[in-house]
Amino acid sequence: MPDLADLTDAELVRAFREGRSDRAFEQLLGRYVRLIRSWARKYWCAYRIADCDDLEQEARIAFLGAVNSYDQAQSGFFGFAQLCVTRRLKSVVKSAGRLRNCPPPGAVILSTGMGSGMGASDGDDRDMIEAVPNPAACDPLDLAVANDAARRLWSVAGSALSGLELEALKRRAWGESYQEVAAELGVSQKSIDNAVTRARRKLRGLIESDGGLLREEDESA
């Protein structure tokens, strides 16, 4: 039997499922454990709901589910595992009643300060996905400021953007692909591309024209 360390992810999945080899799964989990922890901590840093360890446990359960349901003919394992884990984490957050009403704080601010990046493929479009605060930088004060600024910006976005622009931007901020957003909203990927680009342009323009938009109002005024 070949050294497990030399096997590809797909081969380890097959070894685990066909032979129920715990060692194969342990080898595979070892490759992904830091990623799983990172994915979980991003959601914890954005919302501080439940316990970080609980979210990581949910992520591990989703990872096991990915291993058990993976079809090599359909996609690469990394992308499939990431999809399964992030969908589960979104579901956990959504169950707390916060997913749609309060997008992750960093995602809004970062997305309005960058170029559209629409030419990049979804697989490498990190401008919004990576906008959730870095776990190493989760200072409570920084998070509080980001949350306050994000809430004010989303409040303005609700009146400044069209329904499609607002919904497309929210879903992209959560890391959904253009294909996923288009399918969920029943429009073409090009329409989502254009809607997100327009939304960013409008919000960026509002920020540039009103420098105090993201700052707290002076209570003494």
TORKOL-4160 file (C-alpha; in steps of 0.2 Angstrom, whole numbers, padded with zeros to 4 digits, m for minus):
221
<pt num="1" X="0000" Y="0000" Z="0000"/>
<pt num="2" X="0007" Y="0017" Z="m0005"/>
<pt num="3" X="0012" Y="0030" Z="0009"/>
<pt num="4" X="m0004" Y="0039" Z="0013"/>
<pt num="5" X="0006" Y="0056" Z="0012"/>
<pt num="6" X="0009" Y="0053" Z="m0006"/>
<pt num="7" X="m0009" Y="0051" Z="m0011"/>
<pt num="8" X="m0020" Y="0065" Z="m0018"/>
<pt num="9" X="m0035" Y="0071" Z="m0009"/>
<pt num="10" X="m0046" Y="0062" Z="m0020"/>
<pt num="11" X="m0037" Y="0046" Z="m0017"/>
<pt num="12" X="m0038" Y="0048" Z="0001"/>
<pt num="13" X="m0056" Y="0051" Z="0000"/>
<pt num="14" X="m0058" Y="0035" Z="m0010"/>
<pt num="15" X="m0047" Y="0025" Z="0002"/>
<pt num="16" X="m0057" Y="0031" Z="0017"/>
<pt num="17" X="m0074" Y="0027" Z="0009"/>
<pt num="18" X="m0070" Y="0010" Z="0001"/>
<pt num="19" X="m0059" Y="0004" Z="0015"/>
<pt num="20" X="m0066" Y="0014" Z="0030"/>
<pt num="21" X="m0048" Y="0018" Z="0033"/>
<pt num="22" X="m0047" Y="0030" Z="0048"/>
<pt num="23" X="m0029" Y="0033" Z="0044"/>
<pt num="24" X="m0034" Y="0040" Z="0027"/>
<pt num="25" X="m0046" Y="0052" Z="0034"/>
<pt num="26" X="m0034" Y="0057" Z="0048"/>
<pt num="27" X="m0021" Y="0061" Z="0034"/>
<pt num="28" X="m0034" Y="0071" Z="0024"/>
<pt num="29" X="m0040" Y="0080" Z="0039"/>
<pt num="30" X="m0022" Y="0085" Z="0044"/>
<pt num="31" X="m0021" Y="0093" Z="0027"/>
<pt num="32" X="m0037" Y="0104" Z="0030"/>
<pt num="33" X="m0037" Y="0106" Z="0049"/>
<pt num="34" X="m0030" Y="0124" Z="0048"/>
<pt num="35" X="m0041" Y="0129" Z="0034"/>
<pt num="36" X="m0056" Y="0122" Z="0043"/>
<pt num="37" X="m0051" Y="0132" Z="0058"/>
<pt num="38" X="m0048" Y="0148" Z="0048"/>
<pt num="39" X="m0065" Y="0146" Z="0039"/>
<pt num="40" X="m0074" Y="0144" Z="0056"/>
<pt num="41" X="m0065" Y="0159" Z="0064"/>
<pt num="42" X="m0069" Y="0171" Z="0050"/>
<pt num="43" X="m0088" Y="0168" Z="0054"/>
<pt num="44" X="m0084" Y="0169" Z="0073"/>
<pt num="45" X="m0074" Y="0185" Z="0071"/>
<pt num="46" X="m0088" Y="0193" Z="0060"/>
<pt num="47" X="m0102" Y="0189" Z="0072"/>
<pt num="48" X="m0096" Y="0183" Z="0088"/>
<pt num="49" X="m0111" Y="0171" Z="0089"/>
<pt num="50" X="m0110" Y="0155" Z="0099"/>
<pt num="51" X="m0092" Y="0149" Z="0103"/>
<pt num="52" X="m0078" Y="0148" Z="0091"/>
<pt num="53" X="m0075" Y="0130" Z="0096"/>
<pt num="54" X="m0093" Y="0126" Z="0092"/>
<pt num="55" X="m0092" Y="0134" Z="0074"/>
<pt num="56" X="m0076" Y="0124" Z="0071"/>
<pt num="57" X="m0085" Y="0108" Z="0076"/>
<pt num="58" X="m0099" Y="0112" Z="0064"/>
<pt num="59" X="m0086" Y="0115" Z="0051"/>
<pt num="60" X="m0078" Y="0098" Z="0054"/>
<pt num="61" X="m0094" Y="0089" Z="0053"/>
<pt num="62" X="m0097" Y="0098" Z="0036"/>
<pt num="63" X="m0080" Y="0092" Z="0031"/>
<pt num="64" X="m0084" Y="0074" Z="0035"/>
<pt num="65" X="m0100" Y="0076" Z="0025"/>
<pt num="66" X="m0090" Y="0083" Z="0011"/>
<pt num="67" X="m0079" Y="0067" Z="0011"/>
<pt num="68" X="m0094" Y="0056" Z="0012"/>
<pt num="69" X="m0103" Y="0064" Z="m0003"/>
<pt num="70" X="m0088" Y="0069" Z="m0014"/>
<pt num="71" X="m0090" Y="0065" Z="m0032"/>
<pt num="72" X="m0073" Y="0066" Z="m0041"/>
<pt num="73" X="m0081" Y="0067" Z="m0058"/>
<pt num="74" X="m0090" Y="0083" Z="m0053"/>
<pt num="75" X="m0076" Y="0094" Z="m0046"/>
<pt num="76" X="m0060" Y="0095" Z="m0036"/>
<pt num="77" X="m0060" Y="0091" Z="m0018"/>
<pt num="78" X="m0054" Y="0107" Z="m0011"/>
<pt num="79" X="m0067" Y="0117" Z="m0019"/>
<pt num="80" X="m0081" Y="0105" Z="m0014"/>
<pt num="81" X="m0075" Y="0104" Z="0004"/>
<pt num="82" X="m0074" Y="0123" Z="0005"/>
<pt num="83" X="m0092" Y="0124" Z="m0002"/>
<pt num="84" X="m0099" Y="0112" Z="0010"/>
<pt num="85" X="m0090" Y="0120" Z="0025"/>
<pt num="86" X="m0095" Y="0138" Z="0021"/>
<pt num="87" X="m0113" Y="0133" Z="0017"/>
<pt num="88" X="m0114" Y="0125" Z="0034"/>
<pt num="89" X="m0107" Y="0140" Z="0043"/>
<pt num="90" X="m0118" Y="0151" Z="0034"/>
<pt num="91" X="m0133" Y="0140" Z="0039"/>
<pt num="92" X="m0127" Y="0141" Z="0058"/>
<pt num="93" X="m0126" Y="0160" Z="0057"/>
<pt num="94" X="m0143" Y="0161" Z="0048"/>
<pt num="95" X="m0151" Y="0151" Z="0061"/>
<pt num="96" X="m0146" Y="0165" Z="0073"/>
<pt num="97" X="m0156" Y="0177" Z="0063"/>
<pt num="98" X="m0141" Y="0188" Z="0057"/>
<pt num="99" X="m0136" Y="0182" Z="0040"/>
<pt num="100" X="m0146" Y="0193" Z="0029"/>
<pt num="101" X="m0149" Y="0208" Z="0040"/>
<pt num="102" X="m0132" Y="0211" Z="0044"/>
<pt num="103" X="m0118" Y="0206" Z="0032"/>
<pt num="104" X="m0100" Y="0204" Z="0038"/>
<pt num="105" X="m0093" Y="0221" Z="0044"/>
<pt num="106" X="m0077" Y="0221" Z="0034"/>
<pt num="107" X="m0084" Y="0215" Z="0018"/>
<pt num="108" X="m0094" Y="0230" Z="0015"/>
<pt num="109" X="m0080" Y="0243" Z="0019"/>
<pt num="110" X="m0067" Y="0234" Z="0009"/>
<pt num="111" X="m0078" Y="0231" Z="m0006"/>
<pt num="112" X="m0082" Y="0249" Z="m0008"/>
<pt num="113" X="m0064" Y="0254" Z="m0008"/>
<pt num="114" X="m0058" Y="0242" Z="m0021"/>
<pt num="115" X="m0059" Y="0241" Z="m0040"/>
<pt num="116" X="m0073" Y="0230" Z="m0046"/>
<pt num="117" X="m0062" Y="0215" Z="m0050"/>
<pt num="118" X="m0076" Y="0208" Z="m0060"/>
<pt num="119" X="m0064" Y="0201" Z="m0073"/>
<pt num="120" X="m0057" Y="0188" Z="m0061"/>
<pt num="121" X="m0064" Y="0171" Z="m0060"/>
<pt num="122" X="m0075" Y="0167" Z="m0045"/>
<pt num="123" X="m0062" Y="0155" Z="m0039"/>
<pt num="124" X="m0049" Y="0169" Z="m0037"/>
<pt num="125" X="m0061" Y="0183" Z="m0033"/>
<pt num="126" X="m0055" Y="0186" Z="m0015"/>
<pt num="127" X="m0060" Y="0205" Z="m0013"/>
<pt num="128" X="m0076" Y="0201" Z="m0003"/>
<pt num="129" X="m0073" Y="0183" Z="0003"/>
<pt num="130" X="m0056" Y="0188" Z="0011"/>
<pt num="131" X="m0064" Y="0205" Z="0018"/>
<pt num="132" X="m0070" Y="0196" Z="0034"/>
<pt num="133" X="m0058" Y="0201" Z="0048"/>
<pt num="134" X="m0042" Y="0192" Z="0049"/>
<pt num="135" X="m0043" Y="0181" Z="0065"/>
<pt num="136" X="m0026" Y="0187" Z="0071"/>
<pt num="137" X="m0033" Y="0205" Z="0070"/>
<pt num="138" X="m0049" Y="0203" Z="0079"/>
<pt num="139" X="m0047" Y="0217" Z="0091"/>
<pt num="140" X="m0064" Y="0220" Z="0100"/>
<pt num="141" X="m0062" Y="0239" Z="0097"/>
<pt num="142" X="m0058" Y="0237" Z="0079"/>
<pt num="143" X="m0073" Y="0225" Z="0077"/>
<pt num="144" X="m0085" Y="0237" Z="0085"/>
<pt num="145" X="m0079" Y="0252" Z="0074"/>
<pt num="146" X="m0081" Y="0241" Z="0059"/>
<pt num="147" X="m0098" Y="0235" Z="0064"/>
<pt num="148" X="m0104" Y="0253" Z="0067"/>
<pt num="149" X="m0097" Y="0259" Z="0050"/>
<pt num="150" X="m0105" Y="0244" Z="0041"/>
<pt num="151" X="m0122" Y="0246" Z="0048"/>
<pt num="152" X="m0122" Y="0265" Z="0043"/>
<pt num="153" X="m0116" Y="0260" Z="0025"/>
<pt num="154" X="m0129" Y="0246" Z="0023"/>
<pt num="155" X="m0142" Y="0258" Z="0029"/>
<pt num="156" X="m0138" Y="0271" Z="0016"/>
<pt num="157" X="m0136" Y="0257" Z="0003"/>
<pt num="158" X="m0154" Y="0252" Z="0006"/>
<pt num="159" X="m0161" Y="0268" Z="m0001"/>
<pt num="160" X="m0147" Y="0271" Z="m0013"/>
<pt num="161" X="m0147" Y="0255" Z="m0022"/>
<pt num="162" X="m0160" Y="0246" Z="m0032"/>
<pt num="163" X="m0167" Y="0229" Z="m0025"/>
<pt num="164" X="m0156" Y="0219" Z="m0037"/>
<pt num="165" X="m0140" Y="0229" Z="m0033"/>
<pt num="166" X="m0142" Y="0228" Z="m0015"/>
<pt num="167" X="m0146" Y="0209" Z="m0015"/>
<pt num="168" X="m0132" Y="0205" Z="m0027"/>
<pt num="169" X="m0120" Y="0215" Z="m0016"/>
<pt num="170" X="m0125" Y="0207" Z="0000"/>
<pt num="171" X="m0124" Y="0189" Z="m0007"/>
<pt num="172" X="m0107" Y="0193" Z="m0015"/>
<pt num="173" X="m0101" Y="0200" Z="0002"/>
<pt num="174" X="m0105" Y="0182" Z="0009"/>
<pt num="175" X="m0094" Y="0174" Z="m0004"/>
<pt num="176" X="m0107" Y="0167" Z="m0015"/>
<pt num="177" X="m0101" Y="0165" Z="m0033"/>
<pt num="178" X="m0109" Y="0175" Z="m0047"/>
<pt num="179" X="m0116" Y="0158" Z="m0053"/>
<pt num="180" X="m0125" Y="0155" Z="m0037"/>
<pt num="181" X="m0132" Y="0172" Z="m0035"/>
<pt num="182" X="m0138" Y="0172" Z="m0053"/>
<pt num="183" X="m0147" Y="0156" Z="m0050"/>
<pt num="184" X="m0155" Y="0161" Z="m0034"/>
<pt num="185" X="m0161" Y="0178" Z="m0040"/>
<pt num="186" X="m0166" Y="0171" Z="m0057"/>
<pt num="187" X="m0156" Y="0182" Z="m0068"/>
<pt num="188" X="m0140" Y="0180" Z="m0079"/>
<pt num="189" X="m0122" Y="0181" Z="m0072"/>
<pt num="190" X="m0119" Y="0196" Z="m0082"/>
<pt num="191" X="m0134" Y="0205" Z="m0074"/>
<pt num="192" X="m0126" Y="0201" Z="m0057"/>
<pt num="193" X="m0109" Y="0207" Z="m0063"/>
<pt num="194" X="m0117" Y="0223" Z="m0069"/>
<pt num="195" X="m0127" Y="0225" Z="m0053"/>
<pt num="196" X="m0112" Y="0223" Z="m0041"/>
<pt num="197" X="m0102" Y="0235" Z="m0051"/>
<pt num="198" X="m0115" Y="0248" Z="m0051"/>
<pt num="199" X="m0118" Y="0246" Z="m0032"/>
<pt num="200" X="m0099" Y="0248" Z="m0029"/>
<pt num="201" X="m0098" Y="0263" Z="m0039"/>
<pt num="202" X="m0113" Y="0271" Z="m0031"/>
<pt num="203" X="m0107" Y="0267" Z="m0013"/>
<pt num="204" X="m0090" Y="0273" Z="m0017"/>
<pt num="205" X="m0097" Y="0289" Z="m0024"/>
<pt num="206" X="m0107" Y="0292" Z="m0008"/>
<pt num="207" X="m0092" Y="0289" Z="0003"/>
<pt num="208" X="m0081" Y="0301" Z="m0008"/>
<pt num="209" X="m0094" Y="0315" Z="m0008"/>
<pt num="210" X="m0098" Y="0313" Z="0010"/>
<pt num="211" X="m0082" Y="0310" Z="0020"/>
<pt num="212" X="m0093" Y="0308" Z="0037"/>
<pt num="213" X="m0104" Y="0295" Z="0030"/>
<pt num="214" X="m0095" Y="0281" Z="0040"/>
<pt num="215" X="m0092" Y="0291" Z="0055"/>
<pt num="216" X="m0103" Y="0292" Z="0070"/>
<pt num="217" X="m0113" Y="0308" Z="0071"/>
<pt num="218" X="m0107" Y="0321" Z="0083"/>
<pt num="219" X="m0119" Y="0319" Z="0098"/>
<pt num="220" X="m0116" Y="0336" Z="0104"/>
<pt num="221" X="m0122" Y="0344" Z="0088"/>
